[in-house]
Structure formats: structure tokens, C-alpha cells
Amino acid sequence: MKLIIKPEKGLGKIEVELSEEVGGEVKRLSERYGVPPERVIEVALTGEFREPKGDLEELERKVKELEEKVWELEKEYAPLRFKAYGLSEDNKILAIELTGLIAENNQLRRFLKLPLRRDPELRKLISYYMR
């Protein structure tokens, strides 16, 4: 891995070749904490490490408890999501059928030489359910 350090002002820059082991560790830390590799190297060079505020084991235990609660809520929420998806698909099908019926009605009105009904609010509602 090649590391290029550029100053905020000026033209000088430093190029350093990192070993595969160090580069792999930088990438692993980058993915673990969701920051770019450049930021990992910057923290390592400047020593901006944060010390945990409190007992790390206690914090990890609380995180596990919260994860368990999240999964419990997900178990309750998943069937509702599935039902909502089914209803939205049913609404989409009904909107398609309604569009066909409106078109058929307009054809009959043309055949009978009656004035056509334009209902923009109904069309907006149909387009909403078609999404």
C-alpha cells in the first residue's frame, strides 16, 4: 500500500510504501470503523486515540442487550411489514383495474357521444397507488 501525505498548503508531499501486513490492518480498521483508510493513518500518526469513558465490558454488555431488543422488535415488526407489502401490491392491482375501467367508460361515452369526464384528482390517486 502506498501512502502519500500532502500538506494543507504548499507543494511538498511525502510518499511511503507500507508493507502488505500494515496495509491490510489499515483496511481492516477502516472497514470496521467505517472511515476512509487515510483517516485511520492520520489518527495513528497524530495519536488522536480516544479512551473509552467507562468500563468497556459493561458497554459491550449493554450493546448486546440492545441488539437483543432490536431483534425482538424486528420479530414483531416483520409480519406487519409483510402484510403492508401485500396490501400495497393489492392496491397496485386495483389501481390498474380501475385505470382499465376508466378507459372503458371513456370509450362508451365516446360511442354514445356523451361528454368525457376528466377527473384529475382520481388520476393523481391512481398514480400514487401505481408507484
Secondary structure as UniProt FT lines:
FT   STRAND          2..5
FT   STRAND          14..17
FT   HELIX           20..33
FT   HELIX           37..46
FT   HELIX           56..111
FT   TURN            112..113
FT   HELIX           120..130
//
